[in-house]
Amino acid sequence: MNPFYLIPHTPEPYFCDREKETKDLVHFLDNGQNVTLIAPRRYGKTGLIYHVFDKLAEKKGRMELFYMDIYATGSVDDFLTVFAESIAKVLKKESLVKSFLKFLSRGRPVISHDPLSGEPKFTFTMDSDADRRYSLKTLLDYLEHRPNKVIVAIDEFQQIREYEGMPMEALLRTYIQPLTNVQFIFSGSRKHLMAEMFTYEKSPFYESTTLYSLDKIDRDIYARFIKDQFKKAKKSITEDAVDFILDWTRCHTFYTQSLCNRVFSNVRKEAGLVDVLVAADALLKENNDSFLERRSLLTPRQWKFLIAVAKEGNVEEPTGAAFLQKYGLGAPSTASRLLSSLTEKELLLETKSLEGSSYCVYNVFFSRWLERMG
């Protein structure tokens, strides 16, 4: 079995580090604190949430844990659908599902069943905001009256700001505030939006949670983890191969796991640098069409700017004369607009520190592919 998992819910022996983060989050939730977890996409937020859930389940036994990803939602109706289905998935016993459906029927969803899994499917198509408010409160009331403590993780929480019509942010805060049996993990990847939602004094969720930022896994820890996983499988990997993997993926969890998964599956005994290079090249070739598709969505100037950032790897002064002249990118004002647009599209990632901001291409594989462009 390949020990480098590419799905969020990773079994304990194959979960890399995050020991401090796990301990911190369990401690916060143990002590009745709601948590806001912030990190760029594919840093391992979802995997950490599931890992924390596993630890809480071991520790608390009958606690009920619900996870919902709202990244693909575009409306309150979508949110209600995902919320209801996340609850139904956890209620394994038929009697519990039936009681939930009976309770939920007051919110008037259309209920069907997946023909393959048999799990309940929900469709909320409300005629009025009053119906939407009632359905949302019904779902939260159901969890509040569960016999066991409840934790709800809402991933990509900043998405609720995209919903038109109802003031979802204020509404959720109003309904969540009086709950005593339900705690929340609000997870998000758009740092500036998440920070604004929880630290801006005029926002409904202002200072209502403990903020927690997730960084990359320490390089030395990740190197040991990679070598140990090969060793446990009676394989080996050379030092230079591990160094290249962590350099090439920038220690970014998803991309490191993806490359390690490919290298592990390709070798029978020992993985060397050549094996890693072959695997990395194959991954880029497999993504070639999707990367080219992105080009069609950008202007020539945006594309040129993106290539320039990729070739630098990390840019601290993207509107500075040296960078602009090196790649023929025009005036600082033009570069500033391009920077803002590409960051908003989540093609560039901004990282802030005490020294200032720096920028890199968000998708590491895309960045490595762009480096090859003339």
N, C-alpha and C positions, 0 to 999 in steps of 0.2 A: 504494500500500500504506500502511496506517495504521502510523505509526512508534511509536505508544504501545501496546506489547504488554501483554496481560493474562494471559499465560502465563509461568510461571517461567523457562523456558529462553529467554532473550532474546538475539538476535544482538548482537555487539559494538557496531555503530553505533547501536543503539537502547537500549543499557544505560546508565542514568544514574549517573554518578559511581562511588562506592564504590571509588575508586582506592586509598586508604590501606588500607581494609579488605581488599581483594583482595591487595595486596602483603603485608600482615601475615599473612594466612592461608596464602598460598603459602610465605612464609618459615617459618612454624611447621611446616608439613607437610614442607617440604624438609629441615628439621633434625630430623625424627623425632619431633615432638611431636603427640600427640593433642590435639584442640581441642574445647572446649565453647562453642557459639555460642548466645547467649541474646538474645532480643528478642521483643516482642509479636507476635502473629499479624499477617500481612500487612504487616510492615515491610520485607519483601524478603529474608528469610533464605534461602528456597529459591532465589530468583533469584541471590543471591550465591554460594551453594554451586555452582550450575551454572556460574556465571561463573568461579569458582575452578577448577572442573574443566576448563573450556576452557583456562585459562591453564596448568594443569599438563600438559594434553595437548600443548599447543604446546611446552612446555619439556622435558617428559620423554619425549615420543613414545609409547613402548609401555606406559606406565603404565595400569593398569586401574582404572576409576572406577565405583563402584556407589552408587546413591542409593535409599533406601527411606523411605517415609512411613508411620509406624505410628500416626498419629492415630486411624484408624478401627478399630484392633485392640483386642480385649478379652480376649485370652487368649494363652498361649504358642503354642498351635496356630496362631492367626492370625499371630503374629509370624513363625513358621517359614514359613508360606505366603508372606507378603510378602517375606521374605528370599530364599527360593528363586526367586521370580519376578523379583526385581530382578537376581539373578545371571544367570538365563537370558536376560533382555532384552539384556544386554551381550554375551553370547556369540553373535555373529551367524552364525559359520560352523556349518554343520550338523554337522560332525565334532566341534566343541567342545561343542555342545549335547548330542550323543549321549554324549560322554565324561562330561559333567556329570550327565546322567540316570543313567548307569551307576554313577557314584560315589555319587549321592544315593540310589540304590535301596536302599542299606544302611540308610537311615533309614526305609524303607517308607512313603513318601507315596503317595497316589493321584494319578497323573499323567494329565492329559488335554490337549487342545489347543483353543485358542480357535477357534471355527468361522470367524470373520472374519479375524483376524490370523494364525492358525496358530501363535501363540506358545504354549509350554508353560504349562499351568495346574496348580497344585499344591493338594492338600488334605491337611493333616496332621490326622488324628484318632487321637491316641495313646491307648492303653489304660492306660499307666502313666507316671509321671514319669521313670522310667529311660529309656523310649523317647524322651521329649522331650529329656532331657539328651543322649542319644546323637545325635539328629538335629541339635541345635544345634551340638554339637561337630563333627559331620560337615561341616556347612556352613562353619564357620570353618576346619577343617582343609583343605577344598578350596581356599579362598582363600589360606591360608598356603603351599600347595604350587604356586600358580600361578607360571609362569616370570617374570612381571613384578611390579613393585611394585604393591600394591593399596591403594586408599583407599575406605573405606566411610563414607557419610554416613547417619546414622539421624536422621530428622526427627521432631520431637515425641517425643523420647526419654523424657520424663517419664511417658509413657503406660504404661511397663512397671510402674510402681507400682500400676496398676489391676488387674494380673493376679492372680487368686486361685490359691492352691495353692503352686506352686513359688516359691522365693526368687529370682526372675529377676535382680534387681539383683546379688546376690552371685554367682550362677551365671555371668552374663556376664563379670563382672570376673575370675573364676577362669579362664575359658577365653580371655579376651582378653590377660591379663597376659603369658603366655609367647610371644605371637606376635611375630615379627620381620619378617615380610613384609607385614603388614597394619596400616594406621593408620586412625584413626577421627575423624570429625567428629560429635559428639553435639549435635544442635540441638534447642532447645526454646523454648516460648513462655510457660510458666508459671514466671516468674522465681524465685519463692520455692521451688518444688519443685526446679528445676534447681540453684539455689544450694545447697540442702540436700543434694542428691545428690552434689555435688562439693566442698563446703567443710565439711560436718559431719564431724567426726573419726571418728564411728562408722559412717559410710556406706561401703559397699564401694568406691566410686569416689573416695574422699577424696583430694584433691590428686593425682589421676592424669592430669590434663589441664591445658592452658592455657585459662583462662576468657577469653572475649571477648564483650563486650556490643555490640549493634548499636543505633545511635541513628538518628533521622530524618536524611534527606539535608538538607544545608544549604540554606536557602531561596534564597539568591542563586544557588547552583549549579543548583538545580532550575529556577529562573526562566530562566536562560540555556539550559538544556537544552530547555525547552518552546519557547522562541522559535527556537532553532536547528533543531529538528525541523520546525516549520512552514516555516521559511525554506528548508530543504533540499527540501521538497516544493513549493516555489514558492507558498507561502501565507504569511500573516502573522497575528499576533495582537497585540492592543493591550496596553499596559502594565497598564491597569486590569483587563483580562480576566485576565491572568496573576496579578495581585495577588489578585483575587477567588478564583481557583482555589486558590491556595496557602493563603489564609485559610480558605476553606470546607472544604477537605480536611485542614487542619492539617498540611500537608506529609507526610501519611501515604501511603506509597508506593502501595499498592493503590488507594486512593480517588483520589489524584491522577492515576494512570494511567487509571483508569476514566473520570473526567470529561474528561480531555484526549482520550482515545480518542473519546468521544462528540462533543465539540466539533469535533475534526478531521474526523470523518466527516460532520458536518452542514453544514460551510461549504465554499464553492468557492474563495474567495480570501482574504478577511480575516475573522478572528473577533474580534468585539467583546464588550463586557460583556453585551449583550442575548442574544447567542448562548450565552454561558456560563450565564446565568440560565435560559434555556429548556432547556438540556441538563441542568442540575442538577435542575430541577423534574421533568423526564421520568424521571430515574433514581430519584427518590424515589417517584414514582407507580408505577413498575414494581415497586418493592419493597413497596408498600402491603400486599398480602395477607400476605406473610411477616412483616412487622413487626406486623400485627394479630394474627397467630398467636402471637407471643411474649407478647402481653398475656394470652392465655388460660392461659398457663403460670405467671403471676405472681399474687400476692395484690394486692388494691387498694392496700395500703400500699407494697408493693414498686414497683408501677407509678407511684405518685405520687412516690416518692423518685427513681426513674429520670428522670422528667420534670423534676424540680427540678434534678438534676445537669446534664441536657442544656441547660436554659435558662441555667444559669450557665456552661456550657462546661467549666470546670475549677474544682474545689472543693478548697480547702486545709484547711478546717475543717468537714467534713461533719457533725460532732456539735456544732458551735458554736452558740451561742444565735442569732446573727444569721441564719445559714442556715436553721435549724429554724423560727424565727418567721416569716421571710419567706414560707416555703412551707407553714406549718402542719403540720409533720412530727412533732410530738409531742416526747417526752422524749429526751435524749441516749442513754439506754440502749436505747430502741427503735431509734433511728437507727443505733446501733452494730451491732445485730443485722441490720438491713436492709443496711447497708454490707457486712458480712461475707458475707451470703447472696448478694448481687448480684455481689460480687467473685468468689466461689467459682463462680458460674454463668457467669463470664466475660462478664457484661453491663456491669460496671464495670471499668475498668483503673486499677490503682494504680501511680503513679510515685513512686519514692523519690529523695530528694536529701539533701544535708547539712542543708537547712532543714526537712526532714520529708517527709510524704507528701501527694500530691494525687490527686484522682480525676476521671475523665471517663468518658463512655459509650464502651465499647470500640469498637463499630462506628460509624464517623464518619457514614455515611449514616443509620443508625438515630438517631443523636444529632440530626442536622439535622431528621429527620422528627419526632422527639419535641418539638423546639423549637416546632413549629407547633401542638401540642396546647394546648387551653384550660386 
